[in-house]
């Protein structure tokens, strides 16, 4: 056991009360009181078109692929430095995956290298707001508009994070793509154990999204009385989570601001003190670009080389602290590497080999962290 784990899920205090209330409501299967409360919260606070809670961000991505009607012959551009779900959702539909490199300064897709990857078969661009830090959204939005392709924001870790526009507007991440996906996994700022959400910002997709979310049926129109029969009308699946998950999530959403403030304190403390906490290690601190107002989801270091990262992991382990690296490049994965025919993705591989994440959770004890390191 580690004295300080990498993550510890936070309970606000109202989770069990809301679960009991959901039980008392007599509806636990999903799309009930708490599902609607959560979805309305996101639509109202961030101006999202329509929000659909799902069992996971993985399912939200799979729902996005269904909603766009993607299939064999379609190309999807996405970053190689990303979680496997980002690729799986489109590979499962038979799409061809086109992997892009990262920026040299932080682990987001390099917007200057996207255009060269677009072909007549390109149907969608998927971007990942790594660690809740925005990609360069205005340039990316221009690219997708000019080329007539769909934009999907994988905002798994980006709840309550923003893009700062050239005219200084704070634009919520997840509101600029045609679609966006979020995660409420236990490692995220706001969690319900396992959970996710698909955001649909393109109004022409609203009705079809309802059908897909409801197992491919006309459930909504049937319940409203506008359809005479409850029927199978499209492909779909059981994407909606139970009311138990939604009730837990609602308790977390009520404390969104306080959770963000506490994480900011920890993130800032790391940033100000990390070199004195780890003397003798050659490390670089994370970079947050001027166009991003992030949500303090992750604090990472860049080590000089992979060997240096292993040394630091072992040093922290010996002190009772669990640190972890992150993604392995998808274009080099056992599943895909024989198919990859693109150019070397230098910076994606750099982050794969050098990036190390430190523990960051609501009740992380900074004094304990410091005393363990300096003992």
N, C-alpha and C positions, 0 to 999 in steps of 0.2 A: 504493500500500500504506500502511496505517496502522501507526504504531509500536505502538499498542495497539488490537487489533480489538475488536469487541463481544463475541465469544465465541471460546473456543478449547477444543475437546473435550479432556478429561483422560483419560490412560491411567494405570491404577494399576500396571501392570507384569506382571500375570498373564494379560492378555487373550489373547495369542498362544499361551501354553501351554495354556490351556483350549480354544481353537479346535483346536489340534493334537490334544488329547485327544478332542474330539468327532469329529474325523476318524478317529482310531484306533478309536473305538467302532463305526464303520461305519454310523452313522445320522445324516444331516444334514438330513432333510426336515422335522423338527419333532416336537414331543411326545416328545422323547427325554430323556436323562439331565439335561441342563442346563435344559431347559424345566421339568421336574418339580422340580428343585432351586430354581429361581427362584420358581415358584408356591408351593411349600411354605414358602419363606422369608417371603413376604408373609402367608400364612395363619397362620403361627405367630407372627411378630413383632407383627402388627397385629390379629390376631383376625378377619381377613376370612373370610367364609363359604367361597367358592371363587374362586380366581384363575385367569384364562385369559390367557396371553400372546397378543398380537396383533402384526400388522405395524406398527401405529401406534395412537395414541389416536383418530385419525379412524375407524379400523376398529372400535375398541372401542365408540365411540359408535354406529356403524351396527349393530353386533351388539346393543347395548342396545335400539335401536329395534325390531329384529326380535324380540328376546326378549319385549318387552312387547306384541307384536302390534299396534303402532300403525299407523294408516292413515288414509285419507281420512275427514274428518268429525271426527277427533280433534284437539284443541288441545293444544299444548305451550307452556308459559310458560318463557322463558329470558331472560337479560340481553342487551341490545343490544350492550353493550360486551364483546365476546367474539370468539374466533376463528371463522372461517367454518365450520369443521368442526362446531362445536356446533350450528349451525342446519342445515347440510346433511344431517346424519344423519337428521333428522326430516322435512325437506322432501322427501328422496328417497323416503320412505314415503307421501308425499301429505298429511302433517299440516299443519294451520294453525298458523303461528307467532305467538305473542303476546309482544311484547317488553316487558321491564321496565327501569326506570331503576336507576341505581346509588345507593348511599349517598352523602351529601355529604362524608363524611370519608375514605373510601378506596374503591377501585374494585370493590366487591362489590355484589351485588344488594341493593336496599333491601327488607328483609324487611317493612317496614311498608306497602309498596305492592303486595304480592302478592295479598292477599285480594280486592281490587277487580277483579283480572284473571281470577279463577277463575269459570268458567261451568259449565253442565251438560255441556258438551263437553270440559272440561279432563280430560286423562288423565295428564299428567305435568308435573312442575316440574323444570327443569334449572338447577342453580346452578353457578357457577364460583368456585373458591377462587383468586382472582386472585393471581398471584405467590407461591403457597403460603401465603397468609394466609386464615384461615378466615372463612366467612360466619357470621352469627349463627344457629348450628345449632339450638339448643333451640327458638327461636321458629319456625323453619322446619319443624322436625320436628312441632311441634304443629299447624301449618297443614296439612301434608299428611295427617296422621292425621284431623283434624277434617273434611277435605273428601274423604277417600277417594281420593287420587291418589298416583301413584308419584313417588318422589324419586330423581333421578339426580344424583350429585355428579360434575361435571367437575373432577377433581382432577389435570388434566394436569401442572401444575407443583407439586403438593402432596405429593410423596413425603416421608415422615418429618416431616410437619407435623401440628399437633394443634389441637383445639378444647378450651378450658378451660371446663368446665361450672360451673354456679352453686355446686356443692359441691366445686370445685377439682380435679376429675378431668381428666386429660389424655386426650382421646379422639381416636384417630387419624383424620385426614381420610380419607374413603373407607369408613369403617365405619358411618356413620349413615344412608346412603341405602339404598334397596332395591338400587340398582346404583351403581357408581362406575367412572370411567375414569381412567387414568394414561398419561403419555407418557414415553418414553425417547428422545426426539429428541436430537440432538447438543447442543442448547442447554439441555437440562435438567440438573439436579444430577447425576443418575444417567442414563447414556445407553448406547445401543448403536448409534448412528448414526440408525437409524429403528427404532422399537419402541413398543409400548403394552401396555395390560392392561385387561381388563374384570374388575371385582370384582362377584361376585354374593353379596349378603348375605341374600337371601330364599330359604330352603331349598326352597320349592316350585318354584323355577326351576332348580335344580341340573341335573336330568336333561335338560331341554330345552336349557339352555345348552351342555351337552356335545354334543348333536346339532347345534346351530347351528354350534358351533366346528369340528365335524368334517364340514363341507360339507353338513349336513342329513342325515347318515347315522346309523345305530346302531352306529358303529364300536366304541365302548367296550363295549357289551354283547356284540357279536360277538367281540371280542378276549377277553372274560372267559368266553365260552362259554355265556352265557345266551340268545343268539339264534342260530338255526340258519343265518341268511343275513345277508350284509352288504348292507343295503338303504337306499334313499332314504326317509326317514321325515318330513322337514319341510323348510322352506326353510332354507338355510344358505349358508356360503361357506368359502373357504380362509383362515380367520382366523389360524391358528397360524403363527408365524415359524419360520425355519430354526434349527437347532441352533447354527449359527455366530453368529447374533445372540444367542441365549440364553447361549452360552458367554461372549461378550463382556460381557453384562449381569451374569453371575454374578461376574465379576472386579470389577465396579463395586460390586455389592451387598456384597461382602466388606469394602469400604472406606467404607461408608456413613457411619459415625461420623466418620472422619477428614475426609472431604469436607465434611460439615456443619460441623465445627469450623473448618476453613480458610475456608469461605465466611462464617461468622459474623465472623471477624476482619476480613475485607474489608468486609463490610456495616457493622459497627460503626465502622470507620475512616472510611468515607464519611460516616456519620451525624454523627460528631463533628467532622469537618474540612471538610465540603463548602462552608460559607459562606466560609471562609478560602481555599479553593482556587478559588472562583469569585466574587471580590469584584466588586461592581458589578452583579451579576445579581439580579433579584428572583425568588427561588425559594422554594418550600416543600418541606420534607422529608416523606418518607412517614410515614403514621400506621399503627401497628399497634394494633388494639383490645385491650382487656384480656382478651378471651376468646380470643385467638389466640396460639399458640406457633408461629411461622412457621419456615421452613426456609432462609431467606436466599437464595431463588432470584433475586430481582430487587431492584435498588435504583433507584428512580425519583425524579424531581423533578417538581414542578408549577410551570410557569412562569406569569407573570402573564397572558400572552395568547399566541395562536398566533404572532404576530410575534416576541415575545420568545423563544419556543422556537426558531424558525428562526435567530435571532441566536446563541443558545447552541450550536445544532448546528454552525453555521459556525465559531464560536469554537473549539470542540473539534476540528473537522476541521482547522483551520489549525494546531492544536497536535499533530496526528498521532493523534487519539483519535476512534474511531468511536462515536457515540451514535445511538440510534434511538428514534422514537416507537413507539406500539403500535397497538392495534386501531382501525379505522375503524368507526363505529357501523353495525350490521347493518341497522337500520331505515332508514338513509339510503343504503344501498348501491345501486349501479346496478341490481342484480337485484331489490331488494325495495321501493325507495322509492315506486313507483307503487301498491303494495299496502297501504302502511302507513296506517292510519286512526286510530291511537291518539293520545294526548296527547303534547306535546313531552317528550322525555327529557333534561331539563336537565343533569343531572350526567354522564350517559353522554357527552353532547356536550362537556361541560367536559373530561373526561379525554381524549377524542379530540383535542381542540385543544391541550391544555396539558401533557399528560404526556410526559416524556422519560426513557428508560432509559439508565443508564450501564453500561459494561462491568463484568461480574462473572463471573469464572471462577477455577478453582482456583489457577492459577499467575500470576494478575495481580500485576504488580510495582508495589506502592504507591509506592515511592520513584521509580520511573520515571514513573509517572502524575503525581506531584507535580512532578518536575523539568520535565516537558514543559509543564505548565500555567503554571508560574511562571518559565519561561525568558524 
